[in-house]
C-alpha cells in the first residue's frame, strides 16, 4: 500500500504540471478531503479552486523534489520550487494521508529560502 500511495502522489504531481489542470487530481481526493496550512484549512472544492487559480504560475514553476517518502498511510514530499519571473525560491513540505486509496488529508508548510536564516534564529542559543 505504501508504494502505491507514493506512486499516486508522483503521478498526481506529474499530471498536474503536465496538463495544468486539476482534472486528474480531483478523483484522487476523498470527498471529505481537508487541506491544512498553518493559517487555514480548506475543503476539497476550496483547495481545488485555489490550485486551479495558481496553475498559471505553477505550470511554469520549477520543482525539484529532494525527498519523497512513504510510511504506512502517509506520503511526505520535501521540495524546492522556483517561482516564475524571478520569483522567490521556496522550500515546501507536503504531507498526504491516505484512506482506502484516496488522499483524505494534506498539510503544507512553505518557507521562502531567502528567509531561512532569519527563521532559524530561534534555534540559536541565547546569549547570556
C-alpha positions in Angstrom: 0.0 0.0 0.0 2.8 2.4 0.9 4.4 2.1 -2.6 1.0 2.6 -4.2 0.4 5.8 -2.2 3.8 7.1 -3.2 3.1 6.3 -6.8 -0.3 8.1 -6.6 1.4 11.3 -5.4 4.1 11.1 -8.1 1.5 10.6 -10.8 -0.8 13.3 -9.5 2.0 15.9 -9.4 3.2 14.9 -12.9 -0.3 15.2 -14.4 -0.9 18.5 -12.6 2.2 20.0 -14.0 2.0 18.4 -17.5 -1.7 19.3 -18.1 -2.0 22.5 -16.0 -5.4 21.1 -14.9 -6.8 19.7 -11.7 -9.0 17.2 -13.6 -6.5 14.4 -12.9 -6.1 15.4 -9.3 -9.7 15.6 -8.2 -10.5 11.9 -8.4 -7.6 11.1 -6.2 -9.1 13.1 -3.3 -11.7 11.8 -1.0 -15.0 13.7 -0.8 -14.2 14.7 2.8 -10.6 15.8 1.9 -9.2 18.6 4.1 -6.1 20.6 3.4 -4.2 22.3 6.3 -1.9 25.2 6.3 -0.6 27.0 9.4 -3.1 29.8 8.9 -6.1 28.0 7.4 -7.9 24.8 6.3 -9.8 24.2 3.2 -12.2 21.6 1.8 -11.7 19.6 -1.4 -13.6 22.1 -3.5 -11.9 25.1 -1.9 -8.4 23.6 -2.3 -9.0 22.5 -5.9 -10.2 26.1 -6.7 -7.1 27.5 -5.1 -4.8 25.1 -7.0 -6.7 25.9 -10.3 -6.2 29.6 -9.6 -2.5 29.1 -9.0 -2.0 26.9 -12.1 -0.6 29.6 -14.4 2.4 30.3 -12.3 2.6 26.6 -11.1 2.8 25.3 -14.6 5.9 27.4 -15.1 7.3 26.7 -11.7 10.5 24.6 -11.5 10.1 21.9 -8.9 13.0 19.9 -7.5 11.9 17.0 -5.3 14.5 16.2 -2.7 12.6 13.6 -0.7 9.5 11.5 -1.4 8.9 9.2 1.5 6.1 6.9 2.3 5.2 5.4 5.7 2.0 3.4 6.1 -0.8 5.7 5.1 1.3 8.9 4.8 3.4 10.3 1.9 5.8 13.1 2.6 7.4 15.3 0.0 10.1 17.8 0.5 10.8 20.1 -2.5 12.3 23.3 -3.5 10.4 25.4 -6.0 11.5 28.4 -8.1 8.6 30.6 -8.9 8.4 32.1 -12.4 9.6 35.5 -13.5 12.5 35.6 -11.0 10.1 35.0 -8.1 11.4 33.7 -4.8 12.7 30.2 -4.3 10.6 28.3 -1.7 11.1 25.2 0.3 7.9 23.1 0.7 7.0 20.1 2.8 3.7 18.4 1.8 2.3 15.6 3.9 -0.5 13.5 2.4 -2.7 11.0 4.4 -4.4 8.2 2.5 -7.6 6.3 3.4 -8.9 3.5 1.2 -6.6 4.5 -1.7 -7.6 8.2 -1.7 -5.9 11.3 -0.4 -8.0 12.3 2.5 -5.9 14.9 4.2 -3.0 17.2 3.3 -0.7 19.5 5.2 1.6 22.1 3.6 4.4 24.2 5.0 6.1 26.8 2.8 9.2 28.8 3.6 10.9 31.3 1.3 14.5 30.1 1.1 15.8 33.7 1.4 14.2 33.9 4.9 15.6 30.6 6.2 18.5 32.2 8.1 16.2 34.6 9.8 13.6 31.9 10.6 16.4 29.8 12.2 17.3 32.4 14.8 15.0 30.8 17.3 17.2 27.8 17.1 20.4 29.6 18.1 21.4 29.5 21.8 20.5 32.6 23.7 23.5 34.8 24.7 23.9 35.2 28.3 
